[in-house]
Amino acid sequence: MKAKSVLVLAAVLSVAVLPARAAEEAAAPAARPEADAAKAALADAAPTADAKASLARAAAWIAAQQKDDGSFSNPKHPGLSAVALWALVGADDPAYAPAIAKASDWLLSRAQPDGGIYQPVPGRAGGGLSTYNTALALSALSFTRRTDETFVAAILKARSFLAESQLEGDDQFAGGFGYDKSAPHRYADLNNTAFVLEAMRRTQNYEDMRPAGEKKADLDWEAALAFAETLHNGPGAGDSAGGFAYSPADAKAGTEKGSDGKVILRSYGSITYSGLLSLVYCRLDRADTRVQSTLDWASRHWTVDENPGVGDQGLYFFYDIISRALSVAGLDSIPRSGEAAGGAPVDWRAELVAKLVSLQRDDGSFVNANGRFWENDPVLATSYSAVSLAFAIGNLR
């Protein structure tokens, strides 16, 4: 990366006291000149040539998969269409305006009387994965910057729905979010929590449009941070120190004993970046020791050849969350730590773009041979990849 570009990028990012503020500004319904300037600086600094070409091919493939009603993939899960919408917006190509409009209208049509954006499953409480689908839909819709009355009303109702989905109490799940609050068993995990935190920050400015006298929707951010912290491995966790685990009820990457003999939920790649995103949206700055320890884990385990700790499981979501988390955190690179301390920092954009370009199929799509987490669905894997590329080159912030 050229030194001049790095200096320009550093200057743009340094104006934000809190890393989350860039995301909040990007969520504003109206365009902002300062956001456009930051986007231009980031695009100049990123490895744009290969990334733009790869993104264009992926977006064209995604658009060709859109159904007549505006949805993508499995309509029972609107979140899948939301990721595809997010990808098309990230392509930054006016040719996709009709597809974006159809997709956003379809997502709005999935809104339920309770405000959630999901598809209920009759006779199965929690079967609609209402929190998961609503959070993804809300984040994706925020990028369309629509301000018509119907759209704003739906956004505000969805925000209220998510706020009411936060788990209260004093158990291990308090403050967090699961797939669906109405599920028969109480449960929360860090991925769903990060999805909700992002959705609420990205749509926060819509609260200014809420009718007078109507209760504003917000989260208990301190409780959300406390939940995330319960899954953040401390210094006694050996190689897992600084990373995050998925859920108190689900280790995902297995367990081990720490130096104090206690059982440790092993840290792994994608969930650690979800943890970083959660810390940022809870307004911890880059100097905070919790953020620094997370980056230390990320540096020690840096790779784009696998999702560290779980191999090829959720690989394309791993790429997606790397790009989103590091972009929102305002990080152009990851400082080296451990045995590599003092070496050149990780240029995550260049490495991520190169990897995605190498994995793209001839028709522009991506797919994971490992079907866990639905990534054997090429629409989902390609949408994740396109979103990753869009954040890497600054089309999305």
C-alpha positions, 0 to 999 in steps of 0.5 A, a space after each residue: 500500500 502506498 505511504 501517501 494513501 495510508 497517511 490519507 486514510 489515517 487522517 480520515 479515521 483519526 477524526 472519530 473519537 469512537 470507532 462506532 461513529 463511522 457506522 452511525 454516520 453511514 446509517 444516516 438516511 441522507 448522504 453525508 459529504 464527509 462519508 463520501 470523502 472517507 469512502 474516496 480515501 479508503 478506496 484509494 488505499 485499498 487494492 481496488 482493481 482486483 476487488 472491484 472486478 471480483 465484486 462486479 462479477 459476484 454482484 452480476 451473478 447475485 442479481 441473476 438469482 433474484 426471484 420474481 417476487 424480489 427474494 433470494 435463496 430460501 424465502 423462509 429466511 428473509 435474512 438470506 435475502 438481506 445479505 444479497 441486498 447488502 451485496 447489491 448495494 455494496 456493488 455501487 452500480 446504478 444498474 442494480 437499482 431496480 433489483 435493490 428496490 424489489 429486494 427491499 420491498 420484499 423484505 418489508 413485506 415480511 414484516 410481522 404485526 410485532 414489527 419483526 421481519 421474519 417468516 413465522 412457522 405455525 406451531 413451532 415457537 421460535 421457528 422463524 428465527 425472528 431475531 436473526 432475520 430481523 437484525 440482518 434485514 434491518 442492517 441491509 435495509 439501512 444501506 438503501 437510505 430510503 426515507 419514505 413513510 412506509 419504510 421508516 415506519 417499518 424500520 422503527 417497528 423492527 427496532 422496537 422488536 429487536 429492543 424487546 428481544 434482548 434477554 433480561 435477568 441475571 443468568 449467563 444469557 442476560 443482555 444477549 440475543 439468541 435466534 428468537 426470544 420466543 424459542 422454548 429454551 432460553 438462549 443467547 450467543 455472540 453472533 446473534 448479539 453482534 447482528 442486533 448491535 450492528 442493526 441498532 447502531 446502523 438505524 439509530 438515526 431513524 429514531 429522529 423520525 419517530 412520531 412525537 410521543 411514541 417511545 423510542 427504541 434502544 438497547 441496554 448497551 451495558 448489559 450487551 457489553 457484559 454478555 459479550 465480556 462473559 465470552 471473552 477469554 482472559 489472560 489465563 486462557 492460554 492460546 485462546 486468550 483475547 479471543 471470543 467463544 460463541 455461547 455459554 451453552 455452545 462452545 463450537 470450537 470445543 473446550 480446554 482447561 486454562 492455567 487455573 484448571 477451569 474449563 475454557 471455551 476455545 476461541 475461534 476466528 469468526 466469533 472473535 471478529 463478532 466479538 470485536 464488532 460488539 466491543 466497537 458498537 458498545 463504544 469501546 475505543 481502540 485503546 481499550 485493553 479489551 479491544 487490544 487483547 482481541 486484536 492480539 488474538 487476531 494477530 496471533 491467529 491471522 490467516 485467510 486460509 481457514 476460519 481459525 479453530 473451526 477449519 472450513 466451517 463458516 469460512 465465507 461468513 469469516 471473510 464477511 465479519 473480518 471485513 465488517 469488523 475491521 472497517 467499522 473499527 477503523 483499522 487499516 491493518 492489524 499490528 503483529 504480536 506474539 512471535 511476529 511482534 515488530 514485523 510489518 502489520 497485517 494488510 488485511 484488505 490485500 490478503 482478503 481480496 487476494 484470497 477471495 479472487 482465488 476462490 471465485 468460480 468462473 461464473 462469478 459465484 462462490 460456494 463452500 463445500 462444507 454445508 454447515 451454516 448454509 454456506 453450500 448455498 452459493 447465493 449466501 456464500 457469494 453474498 458474504 463474499 461481495 459484502 466482504 469486498 465492498 467493505 474492503 474497498 470502501 463501497 460500504 462503511 
